[in-house]
């Protein structure tokens, strides 16, 4: 019993630092649990590299799944060779998140996917990615800002939200301002999903699955803006509401 506070799992990011270079470790961006907790959820971090039966046992207790940002998805997962500008990949994280995303889609478990998360979700459902936007889409606007240039809560470009669907119900149709910290993006949107938001250059910025009660991916980082930006907060409020009782909030 979670007493009205849905239990939402967030797979960890793996890394090894210089001091513990030979020790597998998990790290996490604390903005995600902060945003979920602010909306009444109980966030938990899911470690990587668990045996499948233990990962499935954790999954079976969740009310929702949040896929966070991070390193590049291995292009082997969507049948492509690596681009020369492919960044770091983490196959253990890919394996964990691909399994969780596919289970969530199968079972209609509410799912929110952010930045790398939208890319992982798209791949899990059969879609593909641009591996390096500056090289493969030379007319694109800049998407790959760094925190040293732009803090989490400072928007860098406009995103147009389409006239219908889950995201429009949460935010309303029209333009929003978002941050941007990615060099990859969605190429072929997976079957069953629809694009519902776009950057100024036409790059897909949000996808959702209309046959699921809440399966939404966004390319920006609302967890970095939720304290000061109403649309970012409403994304998390809507997600937590769906995890709690299947309801999706309106603007």
PyMOL commands that set and color helices and strands:
alter all, ss='L'
color gray80, all
select helices_A, chain A and resi 31-38+52-59+75-78+91-107+116-124+133-136+166-171+222-224+230-245
alter helices_A, ss='H'
color red, helices_A
select strands_A, chain A and resi 7-11+13-15+25-27+42-46+64-67+110-114+129-130+157-161+174-178+185-186+194-199+204-208+215-218
alter strands_A, ss='S'
color yellow, strands_A
deselect
rebuild
show_as cartoon
